[in-house]
Amino acid sequence: MIIVVKYRIMDNNIRKIVNSLRKIPFIKEILFYSGEKNSIFANNYKIWEEGSDLNPIEEVYDVKILELARRMYFPTCG
């Protein structure tokens, strides 16, 4: 999984989140970009933005579950 961190100012909140994300074993890369608003993306899904109450760590696992569900094959009979 690739994480993209867009930041306006690298503050302590962003640093805490990034340090927590580094501990997750299936995250392969964390990319940093300067932008207009603090936000975090995981495989093109926005998981957190400035002022949001969402927990980015839980959202990363939600994205992982969503991607695993997309790969599954559900046979249907018709």
Secondary structure, 3 states (H helix, E strand, C coil): CEEEEEECCCCHHHHHHHHHHHCCCCCCEEEEEECCCCEEEECCEEEEECCCCCCHHHHHHHHHHHHHHHHCCCCCCC
